[in-house]
Amino acid sequence: MKTTGRVNGIISNIVIVKADGPVGQNEICYVWTGDTKMMAEVIKVIGDAAYVQVFDSTRGLKIGDRVEFEGHMLEVTLAPGLLSRNYDGLQNDLEKMDGLFIARGSITDPVDYDAEWEFSPLAKAGDKVTAASWLGEVKEQWVMHKIMVPFTMTDSYTVKSVAEAGKYKITDTMAVLTDAEGRDHEVTMVQKWPVKQAVRCYTEKPRPSRIMETGVRPIDTFNPMAEGGTGFIPGPFGAGKTVLQHAISKQADADVIIMVACGERANEVVEIFKEFPELIDPHTGHTLMERTIIICNTSNMPVAAREASVYTGMTIGEYYRSMGLKVLVMADSTSRWAQALREMSNRLEELPGQDAFPMDLSAIISNFYSRAGLVKLVGGQTGSVTFLGTVSPAGGNLKEPVTESTKKAARCFYALSQGRADSKRYPAIDPLESYSKYPENPESREYLDEHIEKDWVDLVYAGKTIVQRGKEANDQINILGDDGVPVEYHERFWKSELIDFVILQQDAFDDIDANCPMERQQMMYKMVLGICNQEFAFADFEACSQFFKGLINLFRQMNYSEWKSEKFEGYRKQIEQYVSEQSK
């Protein structure tokens, strides 16, 4: 029998409930006000008092109102039909909701229970299976969606029967499994899983080694992201976080994209809804929306639901990873998630940490980031969840608690600089502040040596050194003036500018320059590095700046030319001739 209770106290959307039975941490309950029932989650239990956070406005709620506990945690529904959908943080389908604004207490089905899917069996009677073993598959858009043994079935089972190939609804029985004690269990296409728990139905979680191509030069060349890795993009307002995330989601080498808009402004989210159905996916030729799921919790939706949205996105990502797919989960922005945690912590009157964030903020963020990764599945295949979050630090301060805590958890750090954004150097990734720890791993080095070039990591470090020395030379020039330093200082500065303009800057709105394949990046980078390693004899600093400005202009025209086209080759010859005339 379900536990019930009565409202005993209200602090904004935290409601204190006097329960008349057992209640568990993170259990879901429904709070009734009149005829409206509002979903809530238990976040603290003291004796018979349960503190629940309501995912809706609590206006009009009264002491003594009825509460019903459901006996399970906040869950997501996992089944065919998730792709191309727009959900809120609690997995309500936004397109099924009536009206311009989401009505209080409105709940919709996340999937279509009446749709039929073309099923093909993969397992047969007599097979031994465990949680996440593949029983069959259906075609969802162009992705082969695997029907699995539910993650909640923890024992070993024998397949008694599997449905024949044909059309079925997601609630139809697709297989019957027998456990060790001879009991039969029916399996459908739909299963549920609590969002706060990581899906651990795999045999191994090795360290990521394969580099994930994003088509963005400052990431792929200078600070590569590993497939199954974690990274984050902190930056002040207007530094281009959202545009960079959109560029990566369009071009990244992934099968499924999950965009979590966590507390962002509504106009940015509307842009995704409008853009993605129109964009053609370069990998498949289909529209980008066909492999995308959007989980949307804008800043004017209830604060409490923000916290749920990132977990919902990650859980759906883990589900698709169990099918052997490469999944990219992007959250914009995890600062808003942390603000929701702070608000709940303050209302619970917990001891505050730095900037009033919860004391265990660092542990919560690390725990969440650890759910990403490359895994070896029970059938021997591999799947991955790559997680990339953005952080919006107040006032662009990269020393604030959310950025510092995320730095400990994520392996890639793409710091967006206000100075670079103001001087229109986009993407505004600071080459000296940013880093990727993946090239330090022997597995990643091996992969880069094999797939790009021998000792590629050392070549990248050489480029970073040139950028660093160029910045130091520029500081000297600014202090002592153009005439106050030797010409070598100007040469050093302009060589770093050459790398900056040609490699570190990219036009996200140009059809050709927006997506730069790795083969092209390698050729361009080697060409630029070769010029930077040459010595030139300039008469004075003006001759030096004129030469490099002309060179940068030629390279930029080359960046806008189609790869290996006549125009591209023409610029390459022009550059070679231009450099040979000036070199010693």
C-alpha positions in Angstrom: 0.0 0.0 0.0 1.2 3.5 -0.9 2.4 5.9 1.9 0.4 9.1 2.1 0.9 12.3 4.0 -0.2 15.8 4.7 1.5 19.2 4.0 2.9 20.5 7.2 5.0 23.4 6.1 5.8 25.4 2.9 9.1 27.2 2.1 8.7 28.4 -1.6 8.8 25.1 -3.6 10.2 23.0 -0.7 7.3 21.4 1.1 7.5 19.7 4.5 5.2 16.6 4.6 4.1 14.6 7.6 4.2 11.1 6.3 2.2 8.2 7.8 4.5 5.5 6.6 8.0 4.7 5.3 9.5 7.2 2.8 12.8 6.9 0.9 15.4 9.5 -0.2 14.8 10.7 -3.8 11.4 9.0 -3.8 8.7 10.6 -6.1 5.4 11.9 -4.7 2.5 13.9 -5.9 1.3 16.9 -3.9 -2.4 17.7 -4.5 -3.8 21.3 -4.5 -7.5 21.2 -5.4 -7.8 19.0 -8.5 -4.2 19.6 -9.6 -1.5 17.1 -8.7 2.1 18.3 -8.8 5.2 16.0 -9.1 7.8 16.4 -6.3 10.9 14.6 -5.1 12.0 13.7 -1.5 15.3 15.4 -0.8 15.6 14.9 3.0 13.9 12.8 5.6 13.9 13.5 9.4 11.7 11.2 11.4 8.2 11.3 9.9 8.9 14.7 8.2 9.8 14.4 4.5 11.2 17.5 2.8 10.1 17.4 -0.8 10.9 19.7 -3.7 7.9 20.4 -5.9 8.7 20.7 -9.7 5.9 23.4 -10.1 4.7 26.6 -8.5 3.4 26.0 -5.0 1.1 29.1 -5.1 -2.3 28.3 -3.4 -1.0 25.2 -1.6 -2.3 24.9 2.0 -1.3 23.2 5.2 -3.2 19.8 5.4 -3.2 19.2 1.6 -2.9 15.6 0.5 0.4 14.0 -0.6 0.8 10.5 -2.2 4.2 8.8 -2.3 4.9 6.5 -5.3 7.5 4.1 -3.9 10.1 4.7 -6.6 12.7 7.4 -7.6 12.5 9.9 -10.4 12.5 7.7 -13.5 12.8 8.1 -17.3 11.0 6.0 -19.8 13.4 4.3 -22.2 12.0 3.0 -25.4 12.1 3.4 -29.2 10.8 6.9 -30.2 13.0 9.1 -28.1 15.0 10.6 -31.0 13.8 14.0 -32.5 11.7 14.8 -29.4 11.8 17.9 -27.2 11.4 17.2 -23.5 11.3 19.2 -20.3 13.6 18.1 -17.4 11.0 15.6 -16.2 10.7 14.0 -19.7 7.3 15.5 -20.5 6.9 15.8 -24.3 6.7 19.6 -24.9 5.0 19.2 -28.3 2.0 17.4 -26.7 1.4 20.2 -24.2 -1.4 22.7 -24.7 -1.0 26.4 -24.7 1.9 28.8 -24.9 3.0 28.1 -21.3 3.3 24.8 -19.5 0.3 24.5 -17.2 0.9 23.6 -13.6 0.6 19.8 -13.0 0.6 19.0 -16.7 2.2 15.5 -17.4 2.5 14.0 -20.9 3.7 10.6 -22.2 7.3 10.7 -23.3 6.8 8.1 -26.1 4.0 7.1 -28.4 2.4 4.0 -27.0 0.3 3.4 -30.2 3.1 3.5 -32.8 4.2 0.3 -34.3 7.9 -0.7 -34.9 9.5 -3.1 -37.3 11.2 -5.7 -35.0 14.0 -8.0 -35.9 15.2 -10.6 -33.4 18.9 -10.9 -32.4 18.7 -13.5 -29.6 17.2 -17.0 -29.9 15.7 -19.5 -27.5 18.3 -21.1 -25.2 20.7 -18.1 -25.2 22.1 -17.0 -21.8 21.5 -13.2 -21.2 22.0 -10.6 -18.5 20.9 -6.9 -18.0 21.6 -4.9 -21.2 22.0 -8.0 -23.5 20.5 -7.4 -26.9 17.3 -9.3 -27.7 16.4 -7.6 -31.0 16.3 -4.3 -32.8 14.0 -1.8 -34.4 14.9 1.0 -36.8 14.5 4.4 -35.1 15.1 7.1 -37.7 18.3 5.7 -39.2 19.7 4.3 -35.9 19.3 0.6 -35.1 17.6 0.8 -31.7 18.4 -2.3 -29.6 15.7 -3.9 -27.5 17.6 -5.0 -24.3 17.1 -7.0 -21.2 16.0 -4.3 -18.7 18.8 -2.8 -16.7 16.8 -3.6 -13.5 17.1 -7.4 -14.1 20.3 -8.1 -12.3 20.5 -12.0 -12.5 21.4 -14.3 -15.3 18.5 -15.5 -17.5 17.8 -18.1 -20.3 15.8 -16.9 -23.3 12.6 -19.0 -23.5 11.2 -17.3 -26.6 11.7 -14.2 -28.7 9.0 -12.6 -30.9 9.3 -13.2 -34.6 10.1 -10.4 -37.1 7.2 -8.1 -37.6 5.4 -4.9 -36.4 4.8 -4.5 -32.7 3.8 -1.8 -30.2 6.4 -0.9 -27.5 4.1 -2.5 -24.8 3.9 -5.9 -26.6 5.9 -8.8 -25.2 9.1 -9.2 -27.2 10.7 -12.0 -25.2 10.2 -14.3 -22.3 13.2 -15.0 -20.0 13.5 -17.7 -17.4 15.6 -17.1 -14.3 17.6 -19.6 -12.3 14.6 -20.6 -10.2 12.4 -21.4 -13.2 10.2 -18.2 -13.1 9.3 -16.5 -16.4 9.7 -12.8 -17.0 8.1 -11.0 -19.9 10.2 -8.3 -21.6 8.7 -5.4 -23.7 10.4 -2.7 -25.7 9.9 -0.2 -22.8 11.8 0.0 -19.5 12.2 2.6 -16.7 15.4 3.7 -14.9 16.0 6.1 -12.0 17.9 9.2 -13.3 20.1 9.7 -10.2 21.6 6.2 -10.6 24.3 5.5 -13.2 23.7 2.6 -15.6 26.4 0.1 -14.9 25.4 -2.8 -17.2 28.8 -3.2 -18.9 31.9 -5.4 -18.3 34.7 -2.8 -18.4 35.3 1.0 -18.5 38.7 1.5 -20.1 40.4 4.9 -20.3 39.3 6.8 -23.5 41.9 6.8 -26.2 40.2 7.6 -29.5 40.0 11.3 -30.3 36.6 12.6 -31.2 36.6 14.9 -34.2 34.6 18.1 -33.9 35.7 20.0 -37.0 36.7 22.9 -34.7 40.5 23.6 -35.2 41.3 25.0 -31.8 39.8 21.9 -30.2 40.9 19.1 -32.5 44.5 20.4 -33.2 45.4 22.1 -29.9 43.3 20.5 -27.2 41.6 17.3 -28.5 38.5 15.8 -26.8 38.5 12.0 -26.4 35.5 9.9 -27.4 33.9 9.0 -24.0 35.8 11.9 -22.4 34.6 14.9 -20.5 35.1 18.6 -21.0 33.7 22.0 -20.2 33.5 25.5 -21.7 33.6 28.3 -19.1 33.2 31.9 -20.3 31.6 35.2 -19.6 28.3 36.4 -21.2 28.7 37.0 -24.9 31.9 35.0 -25.4 30.3 32.5 -27.7 29.6 29.4 -25.6 26.3 28.6 -27.2 27.6 29.1 -30.8 30.6 26.8 -30.0 28.3 24.2 -28.6 26.0 24.3 -31.6 29.0 24.0 -33.9 30.3 20.9 -32.0 26.8 19.3 -31.9 26.4 19.8 -35.7 29.9 18.4 -36.7 31.0 16.0 -34.0 31.6 12.4 -34.8 28.7 11.0 -32.8 25.7 8.8 -33.5 23.3 10.5 -31.1 23.3 14.1 -29.8 21.5 15.0 -26.5 21.2 18.8 -25.9 20.3 19.7 -22.3 19.3 23.4 -22.1 19.5 23.8 -18.3 18.3 27.2 -17.2 19.3 29.0 -20.4 17.4 32.0 -21.8 14.4 30.9 -23.8 15.5 32.7 -27.0 18.7 30.5 -27.2 16.6 27.3 -26.9 14.1 28.5 -29.5 17.1 28.9 -31.8 17.9 25.2 -31.4 14.3 24.2 -32.0 14.2 26.3 -35.2 17.7 25.5 -36.5 18.2 21.8 -36.0 15.2 20.5 -38.1 16.5 22.6 -41.0 20.2 21.6 -40.8 21.5 18.7 -42.9 23.8 16.3 -40.9 27.1 16.0 -42.8 27.6 12.4 -41.5 24.3 10.9 -42.7 22.7 13.3 -45.2 19.5 13.3 -43.1 18.4 16.3 -41.0 20.3 16.9 -37.8 17.2 16.7 -35.6 16.8 13.0 -36.6 19.7 12.0 -34.3 19.0 14.7 -31.7 17.1 14.8 -28.4 16.5 18.2 -26.7 15.9 18.4 -23.0 14.7 21.9 -22.3 14.5 23.7 -19.0 14.7 27.4 -19.6 15.4 30.0 -16.9 11.6 30.8 -16.6 10.7 27.1 -15.9 10.7 25.9 -12.2 14.2 26.0 -10.7 13.8 22.6 -9.1 13.3 20.9 -12.5 16.7 22.2 -13.7 18.5 19.8 -11.3 16.5 16.9 -12.8 17.2 17.9 -16.5 20.9 17.1 -16.5 20.3 13.7 -14.9 17.5 13.0 -17.5 19.9 13.8 -20.4 22.7 11.7 -19.0 20.5 8.7 -18.4 19.1 8.7 -21.9 22.7 9.0 -23.1 23.7 5.9 -21.1 20.7 4.0 -22.6 21.9 4.7 -26.2 25.5 3.9 -25.1 24.3 0.4 -24.1 23.3 -0.1 -27.8 27.0 0.3 -28.9 26.5 3.9 -30.1 28.6 7.0 -29.7 26.6 9.6 -27.7 27.4 13.2 -27.2 25.7 14.9 -24.2 25.9 18.7 -24.0 24.6 20.7 -21.1 24.2 24.5 -21.3 24.8 25.5 -18.6 25.8 23.6 -15.5 26.1 26.9 -13.6 22.3 27.1 -13.6 22.2 23.5 -12.3 24.5 24.4 -9.5 22.4 27.5 -8.8 19.4 25.2 -8.4 21.4 23.0 -6.0 22.3 26.2 -4.0 18.7 27.3 -3.8 17.5 23.9 -2.5 20.4 23.8 0.0 19.6 27.3 1.3 15.9 26.5 1.7 16.9 23.3 3.7 19.0 25.6 5.9 22.1 23.5 5.3 25.5 24.8 6.2 26.6 26.9 3.1 30.0 26.5 1.4 31.8 29.1 -0.7 29.5 31.6 -2.4 26.6 29.9 -0.6 26.9 26.8 -2.8 26.4 23.4 -1.1 29.4 22.1 0.8 29.5 19.0 -1.3 29.2 20.8 -4.7 32.6 19.4 -5.9 31.5 15.8 -5.1 28.1 16.2 -6.8 29.8 17.6 -10.0 32.5 14.9 -10.0 29.9 12.2 -9.5 27.9 13.4 -12.4 30.9 13.8 -14.8 32.1 10.2 -13.9 28.9 8.8 -15.6 30.4 9.7 -19.0 32.9 7.3 -20.5 33.8 4.6 -23.0 32.5 1.1 -22.0 32.8 -2.5 -23.1 29.3 -3.9 -23.3 28.2 -7.4 -22.2 28.2 -8.5 -25.9 31.8 -7.4 -26.4 30.9 -4.2 -28.4 31.9 -0.7 -27.2 29.7 2.4 -26.6 30.5 5.8 -25.3 29.0 8.9 -23.7 31.1 12.1 -24.2 30.0 14.9 -22.0 30.6 18.6 -22.7 29.2 21.2 -20.3 29.3 25.0 -20.4 29.7 27.1 -17.3 28.6 30.7 -17.0 30.7 32.2 -14.2 29.3 35.4 -12.7 31.3 38.3 -14.1 33.5 36.0 -16.1 35.4 35.0 -12.9 37.0 31.6 -13.6 38.0 31.2 -10.0 34.4 30.9 -8.7 33.3 27.5 -7.1 31.4 25.9 -10.1 34.4 26.4 -12.5 36.9 25.3 -9.9 34.9 22.2 -9.0 34.3 21.3 -12.6 38.0 21.7 -13.3 38.7 18.8 -10.9 36.2 16.5 -12.7 36.6 17.3 -16.4 39.7 16.4 -18.5 39.3 19.2 -21.1 39.1 22.8 -20.2 38.2 25.3 -23.0 38.4 28.7 -21.4 36.6 31.4 -23.4 38.3 34.8 -23.0 36.5 38.1 -22.9 39.5 39.8 -24.5 39.5 37.4 -27.5 35.7 37.8 -27.8 36.0 41.6 -27.7 38.6 41.6 -30.5 36.4 39.3 -32.5 38.7 36.3 -32.4 36.2 33.5 -32.5 35.9 30.8 -31.2 37.3 32.8 -28.2 39.1 29.7 -26.7 42.2 31.0 -24.9 45.1 29.0 -26.2 47.2 29.5 -23.1 44.5 29.0 -20.4 42.9 26.0 -22.1 44.1 22.4 -21.9 43.3 18.8 -22.7 44.8 16.1 -20.5 44.0 13.3 -23.1 47.3 13.7 -25.1 49.2 12.9 -21.9 47.8 9.4 -21.9 50.0 6.8 -23.7 46.9 5.3 -25.4 45.9 8.7 -26.9 49.4 9.4 -28.0 49.5 6.0 -29.7 46.2 6.7 -31.4 47.3 10.2 -32.6 50.7 8.8 -33.9 48.8 6.1 -35.9 45.9 8.2 -37.2 47.4 11.7 -37.8 51.2 11.7 -37.7 54.1 10.3 -35.7 55.0 12.6 -32.7 51.9 14.7 -33.4 51.6 15.7 -29.7 55.1 17.1 -29.8 54.3 19.2 -32.8 51.2 20.6 -31.0 53.3 21.4 -28.0 55.8 23.2 -30.3 52.9 25.4 -31.6 51.8 26.2 -28.0 55.3 27.3 -27.2 55.4 29.6 -30.2 52.0 31.1 -29.0 53.4 31.5 -25.5 56.6 33.2 -26.6 54.6 35.5 -29.0 52.5 36.7 -26.0 55.7 37.4 -24.0 57.2 39.3 -27.0 53.9 41.3 -27.3 54.0 42.3 -23.6 57.6 43.6 -24.2 56.5 45.6 -27.3 53.6 47.1 -25.4 55.9 48.3 -22.6 58.9 49.5 -24.6 57.3 50.5 -27.9 57.8 49.3 -31.5 61.3 50.8 -31.8 62.4 49.8 -28.3 62.7 46.1 -29.0 64.8 44.1 -31.6 63.0 43.0 -34.8 63.2 39.4 -33.6 60.6 40.3 -31.0 58.2 41.5 -33.7 58.9 38.3 -35.7 58.2 36.2 -32.7 54.9 38.0 -32.1 53.8 37.8 -35.7 54.6 34.0 -35.8 52.2 33.5 -32.9 49.6 35.7 -34.7 49.9 33.5 -37.8 49.0 30.4 -35.7 46.2 32.4 -34.0 44.6 33.7 -37.2 45.0 30.5 -39.3 44.5 27.7 -36.8 42.9 29.1 -33.6 40.2 31.3 -35.4 37.4 29.8 -37.4 34.2 31.2 -39.0 31.3 29.2 -37.7 28.9 30.9 -40.2 30.9 30.0 -43.3 29.9 26.8 -45.1 33.5 25.7 -45.7 35.4 27.1 -42.8 32.8 26.0 -40.2 33.8 22.3 -40.4 37.5 21.5 -40.9 38.3 17.8 -41.3 41.3 16.4 -39.5 43.2 15.7 -42.7 42.9 19.4 -43.6 43.8 20.5 -40.1 47.0 18.4 -40.1 48.1 19.8 -43.5 47.4 23.4 -42.5 49.0 23.1 -39.1 52.2 21.5 -40.6 52.3 24.3 -43.2 52.0 27.1 -40.6 54.5 25.4 -38.2 57.0 25.0 -41.1 56.8 28.8 -41.7 57.2 29.5 -38.0 60.3 27.4 -37.8 62.0 29.4 -40.6 64.2 32.4 -40.0 63.6 35.6 -41.9 65.7 38.8 -42.3 63.5 41.8 -42.0 64.9 45.3 -42.3 62.6 46.7 -39.6 59.4 46.0 -37.7 57.2 47.5 -40.4 58.6 45.1 -43.1 58.0 42.3 -40.6 54.3 43.2 -39.9 53.6 43.9 -43.7 55.0 40.4 -44.6 52.9 38.5 -42.0 49.7 40.5 -42.6 50.0 39.5 -46.3 50.7 35.9 -45.4 47.7 35.8 -42.9 45.4 37.2 -45.6 46.5 34.4 -48.1 46.0 31.7 -45.4 42.5 33.0 -44.5 41.5 33.0 -48.2 42.8 29.4 -48.2 40.6 28.6 -45.2 37.5 29.8 -47.1 38.4 27.6 -50.2 37.1 24.1 -50.7 39.6 21.4 -49.6 41.9 20.3 -52.4 40.0 22.5 -55.0 41.9 24.5 -57.7 41.4 27.7 -55.7 42.9 26.0 -52.6 45.9 24.7 -54.4 46.4 28.1 -56.0 46.6 29.8 -52.6 49.0 27.1 -51.4 51.4 27.8 -54.3 51.1 31.6 -53.7 52.0 31.1 -50.0 55.0 28.9 -50.8 56.3 31.5 -53.3 55.6 34.4 -51.0 57.5 32.8 -48.1 60.5 31.7 -50.3 61.0 35.3 -51.5 61.3 36.5 -47.9 63.2 33.7 -46.2 66.9 33.9 -45.6 
